[in-house]
Amino acid sequence: MSLPFLVFLVAWIVGMVGTFIPAVPATLIIFLGSVAAALLDGFQVAQDLPFLLVFGIITLIIMSIDNVASAWGARKYGGGREAMWGALIGGLVGIFIPFGLIVGPLAGALIAELLVARQPLDRALRAAWGTLIGLLAGIAAKVVLHLLVGAYELWRLWDPAKSVFG
């Protein structure tokens, strides 16, 4: 394992864990790990620049998945902007409580729809459920994309001849 491989591996693992924590820019961490690895490996324009440009575009797309997925879920199940903001705030508060990553967005969307949007309980529950479905779908999509990008970059950086261990 080369130093660039190890640097990216650490960034990728941190990013994969961060995928499940709201407010952690997991995709950006993985992208920056890739940039650092390319620089440590003696940045080669012909080889590294196209990869980093494509990965940069993918990073922007992945980073928007949470917002798009939550909005989709809230809209599909009848929620409004209040449900989305409630889910976001609930997700952030949820970092500090057990099972908060699931309970937080659900409770936040429900409370926002009940208290801010003044929706009846059945509509508020439906919107909260949709926001949660969207959030979970977004996380699942990010995990898949992070796995694919990480596997490709690890394969690309793998060079047993440059091992730091021997």
Backbone hydrogen bonds, N-H to C=O, Kabsch-Sander energy under -0.5 kcal/mol:
donor,donor_aa,acceptor,acceptor_aa,energy
6,L,2,S,-2.3
7,V,3,L,-2.8
8,F,4,P,-2.4
9,L,5,F,-2.7
10,V,6,L,-2.4
11,A,7,V,-2.2
12,W,8,F,-3.1
13,I,9,L,-2.5
14,V,10,V,-2.6
15,G,11,A,-2.6
16,M,12,W,-2.8
17,V,13,I,-2.3
18,G,14,V,-2.7
19,T,15,G,-1.1
20,F,17,V,-1.6
21,I,18,G,-1.7
24,V,21,I,-1.6
26,A,24,V,-2.5
29,I,25,P,-2.3
30,I,26,A,-2.2
31,F,27,T,-2.6
32,L,28,L,-2.9
33,G,29,I,-2.0
34,S,30,I,-1.8
35,V,31,F,-2.3
36,A,32,L,-2.7
37,A,33,G,-2.3
38,A,34,S,-2.2
39,L,35,V,-2.3
40,L,36,A,-2.7
41,D,37,A,-1.7
42,G,39,L,-1.4
43,F,39,L,-0.5
45,V,43,F,-0.6
48,D,44,Q,-3.7
49,L,44,Q,-0.7
49,L,45,V,-1.1
51,F,47,Q,-0.7
52,L,48,D,-2.9
53,L,49,L,-2.6
54,V,50,P,-2.4
55,F,51,F,-3.0
56,G,52,L,-2.3
57,I,53,L,-2.0
58,I,54,V,-2.6
59,T,55,F,-2.5
60,L,56,G,-1.9
61,I,57,I,-2.0
62,I,58,I,-3.1
63,M,59,T,-2.6
64,S,60,L,-0.9
64,S,61,I,-0.6
65,I,61,I,-0.6
65,I,62,I,-1.2
66,D,62,I,-0.6
68,V,64,S,-2.4
69,A,65,I,-3.4
70,S,66,D,-2.6
71,A,67,N,-2.4
72,W,68,V,-2.8
73,G,69,A,-2.6
74,A,70,S,-2.8
75,R,71,A,-2.8
76,K,72,W,-2.9
77,Y,73,G,-1.8
78,G,75,R,-1.4
79,G,74,A,-4.1
84,M,80,G,-1.5
85,W,81,R,-2.5
86,G,82,E,-2.8
87,A,83,A,-2.4
88,L,84,M,-2.2
89,I,85,W,-2.7
90,G,86,G,-2.8
91,G,87,A,-2.3
92,L,88,L,-2.0
93,V,89,I,-2.5
94,G,90,G,-2.3
95,I,91,G,-0.5
95,I,92,L,-0.9
96,F,93,V,-1.7
97,I,94,G,-1.4
100,G,97,I,-2.0
102,I,99,F,-1.2
103,V,99,F,-2.8
104,G,100,G,-2.1
106,L,102,I,-1.3
107,A,103,V,-3.1
108,G,104,G,-3.0
109,A,105,P,-2.5
110,L,106,L,-2.1
111,I,107,A,-3.0
112,A,108,G,-2.4
113,E,109,A,-2.4
114,L,110,L,-2.3
115,L,111,I,-3.2
116,V,111,I,-0.5
116,V,112,A,-1.7
117,A,112,A,-2.2
119,Q,113,E,-2.8
124,A,120,P,-2.5
125,L,121,L,-2.7
126,R,122,D,-1.9
127,A,123,R,-2.4
128,A,124,A,-2.5
129,W,125,L,-2.4
130,G,126,R,-2.3
131,T,127,A,-2.4
132,L,128,A,-2.2
133,I,129,W,-2.6
134,G,130,G,-2.6
135,L,131,T,-2.6
136,L,132,L,-2.7
137,A,133,I,-2.4
138,G,134,G,-2.4
139,I,135,L,-2.3
140,A,136,L,-2.4
141,A,137,A,-2.3
142,K,138,G,-2.4
143,V,139,I,-2.6
144,V,140,A,-2.1
145,L,141,A,-2.5
146,H,142,K,-3.0
147,L,143,V,-2.5
148,L,144,V,-2.4
149,V,145,L,-2.7
150,G,146,H,-2.6
151,A,147,L,-2.7
152,Y,148,L,-2.2
153,E,149,V,-2.6
154,L,150,G,-2.7
155,W,151,A,-2.2
156,R,152,Y,-2.5
157,L,153,E,-2.1
158,W,154,L,-1.3
162,K,159,D,-2.1
163,S,160,P,-1.2
164,V,1,M,-3.4
166,G,163,S,-0.6
